[in-house]
Amino acid sequence: DYEMKSCHFPTLSPDSCLLTPEESTLMQKLHHSFRISEKLQKHIRCLFSHGSMFSVCNSNLLYHASVPLNADGSLRQVEIDGKAYQGRELMQQIDLKMRTAFQHDTPREQRLKARDFFWYLWCGPDSPLFDKSRMTTFERYFLADPATHHEEKGAYYQLREDPEVCTRILDHFGVEGKTRHIINGHVPVHAGQGENPIKADGMLMVIDGGFSKSYHHTTGIAGYTLVYHSRGFQLIQHEPFTSTQEAVANGTDIKSSTQIVEMMGRRIRVRDTDKGRQLQEQIKELRQLLRAYRHGLIKENTKK
């Protein structure tokens, strides 16, 4: 038995899934607010138009929280709709599932099932967006014993310190290049306790760092910003911002310190980037097309 912070449960009922009239009205209002929010819909459309579960850009692998791993560092298989996936395939399948939940032309039964999967992504132990044994929100609200608040992190969060594990992940996702990295987020960095956001000999960078105000007392900072430019990587650490009133009254601002993570031997040019290589391919194709016209392999159509 554990000591309760509060025993005030005015709507406690033997039928715990049945809402009271007041709760039902509140849920209807919340549901209505979400459905008619123009800004929310715009943000979600932007997210699905430009976002993805992972991205590979300029030899950098970006994902939110984790790639589910077993204790030995191998990719963990996660079952979705009766089929097991791991690593890159798992991310791609989850991405497809999320879009299925959002698209209105999806059959109703599939869409509802995909929406349930959304809930699992938020708090499921095998979710790459969570990857913890459980979510202890209830315990934090009602139980005083801190031991009940513990959320056991998945194997990834310990193994990401190992360069060999990071190398295997990068290889699996097909990331190439002499200087390749994993750019990670989700988990606050306890900078106040000496934790370093640069891990695995510089192969992995954690840039979330706890930007949310509720994490400031835990992390000791207000998060990080990763800057990537032609000379390399810079990590900017932000100090907590107290309030707008104090900033106006005392002229205080957000203090930041810059840490150079990696500097290139020479400046990166456009042709060294993924976009630059795409442009070079387009130039090559245009030159081939021009040659074909000049040698009569393709006849110009002058008829109007």
N, C-alpha and C positions, 0 to 999 in steps of 0.2 A: 504494500500500500504506500501511496505517496501523498504528501501534504498538498492540498489544493490552495491555489491563490484566491479562488473565488468559488462559491457554491451557489451562486445566484443564477438559476436556470429557469426563467419565467415561462419559457415555451417548451419545457421538457415534456415529452409525450411518449407513451409506449409505442406509438406508430411514428418512429423517428423520421421517416421519409415524407410524412404528411405535413404540409405547410399550414400554419395558422392563416386566417384571413388577412391579418396584417402583413405577415411574411409574404404571402402570395401577391398582395398589392405592391409591396416593395420590389419583388422580383420582376413583376410586370413593368414597373417604371424603369428599373435598371435595364431590362431587355429592350424596352422602347428607346431609351437614351442611346444605347449602343447602336441600334438599327438605324436611327435617323441622324447619327453624327456624321456630318459631311467630312469633317477633318479626319476622323478615324478611318472612314472608307477610303479617303484619298491616301492616307498613310499606308493602309493595307495594300491598296493597288500598287503603290510605289514599291512596297516590300516585295511583292510577288513579281513585279516587272523587272526589278534590278537585283533582288537578293537571291541567295541560295544557301544550302546547308554548308557548303564549303566553296572555296574559290582558290584557284592557282593563278598567281600573277607575278611575273618577273622573278621566277624561282622561289616564290614565297607561298606557302600553304596557309590559308586562313580558315579557321572555323571557330565556333563560339566557345564551347566548353571542352569537349573531349572526343577521342576516338575510343570506344569501349575496348578494353584489353583484359586478357586473363592475367593471373598472377605471374606467369612466366614471360609476359611481354608479348605473347601472340595475340592476334586479333580475335576478339570474342564474337561468337555468332549470336545474333539476335533474331528471334522469330517474328515475322510479320505475315499475317494471313496464312499461317501454316508453312511458310518457307523461311529458311535461315539465310541471313545476310551478314556480312562483316565489312568493316572498313569503308572503302569508297562506295561499294554497292549498297551498303546500309544507308549511307548518307543520301545517295541518289534515290533510293526507294522511299525514304522518309520525305524527301523533297517532293516526290510525286504524290505521296499520300496527303501532304499539306495542301497542295494545289487542288487535289480531288475534293477536299473539304470546302474549298473556297469557290470553285466553279459551279455556277447554277445549272449548267447543262449536264452535270453528273447525275446519274440515276439516284433517286432519293435514298435508297437503302445504302448504297456505297458512300454517299455524302455524309449520312448520319454516322456511319461506322468510322469514317475518316475524322469526323469532328470529335468523336470519343478518343481517337488516337491523339488528337491535339492535347487533350487533358493528360494523357500518359506522358507525352513529351515534356510537360511541365514538371512532373514529379515522379516519373518512372525510374526504377533503378538501372534499367538498360538503355535509357534515353541518352543520346550524345549531348543533349542540351542540359542534362542534370547529372546523371551518373553518380548517384549516392544511394545508400541502402534504403533511405526513407526520408520523408519530409516531416519534421517535428513541429509544425506550426501549432497544432493543438497543445502539445506538451509545453511549448514556450508560453502560451497564453494562460494555461491553467495549473501547471505543475511547478512547484518551487525548486525541486531538486535539479540542478544543472546537468546531472548525469543523464536525465531523460531527454535532454535537448540535443544529444549527440547525433550527428548524421555521418555515418561511415562513408568516406569517399571511395570511389571505385579505384581499381588498380592503376588506372592511367595517371592519377594525380601524384602518385609516388614514383612511377616509372618514367615520367616525363623528364626527370632529372638526368636520366641515362642517355648519353649521346647515341648509343647503339639502338636503343628503342626509337628515338627520334629519326635516326637514319632509316630504319625499317618502315616507319610510317611514311616518310617522304618518298621512299622507293615505291611503296604500295600505291601511293596516289600519283605516281609518275612525275614527280617534281625533279627537274634536272637543273644542272648548273653548279659551278664551283662554290658559290656562296649561296646556299639555300637555307631557308628558315621556316619554322612553324610560328605563326603569330596567333596567339591564344588569348582568351578573355575569361569572363564568367566568375573566376575565383579571386576574391580580394587578396592583395599582397600585403602581408603584415610587415610593412617597412619599419614601423616603430620597434619591432622585435628583431630587426636585422635581416629579414627575408629579402632576397634579391629577385627582381622580376626577370632577370636574364638567367636562363637555365641551360643545362646540357652543353656546357662550353660554348655558349652563344648561339646554339642552334634553335632555341625556343625562347620566345619573348611573351610575357604575360602583360597585356596592356590594359586590362580592366582596372585592376588595382583598387577598386572600391570608390568609385566616383560618387556613389550615393551617399548623402549626408548621414544616413543611419549607420554607415560603416566607419565613419571617421574616428570614432572612439576606439575601434578595433584595430584599424590599419595605421592610424597616426598620420595619415595623409589624405588627400582628396583625389587620388587616382593618378593615372598617367596618360600622356598623349605620345604616340609614336610618330615621328616625322621621318619620312623617306624622301630623299632628294638625290641629286646627281652625285653627291659625294658619299652617300651612305645612309646610315640610320642614326637618329638621335632620339633618346627617350627623355621626355620632359615630365618631371615629378611636380605635382601641384600640391600646395599647402591648403588646408581647409579655409573656406570662405565663411566668415561669421554671419554677416547680414548686410543688406543694402543700406540700412540706417547707419551702421557703424562705418561703412565705406564712405558715405557722404559726410558724416560728422567728423571723422578722423582722417579722411583721405587715404584709408587703407585699401589695398587691392589684393588680388590673388597672387601670392608669391610662388614662383616656379623656379626649379633648378634643372639644368640640362646635363644629361649624361651621354657622352658619345659611346654608342654601342659598337659601331663598326664603320670604318672609313675605307673607301676603295683606293687602290693604288693609282687609279686614274678616274676622272669623272665619267659617269655613265652618260652615254649619248642616246638619242632617240632610237638609233638603229640597234642598240644593245637591249632594248626592251621588247616585250611581247608585241606591243603595237608597232614598233619599228620593224620587226620581222614580218608582220602582216603587210605593212606598206611596201617592203622590199619584194614580197611575193606579187603584190599587185603591179608594181613597176615591171617586174619580169614578165608577167602575163601581157601587159600593155605593149611591151617591146616585141613580144612574139606576135601579137596581133598586128602591130605596125609592119613587121617584116612580112607577114602573110599578105597584107594588102599590097606592099611594094613589089612582091614577086608574083602577084596575080593569083595566089592560092585562094584568096577570097576576093570576089568581085564586088566593087562598090555599087550599091543600088542608087542610081541618080534619078529614077523615075519619081514623079510626084503625083 
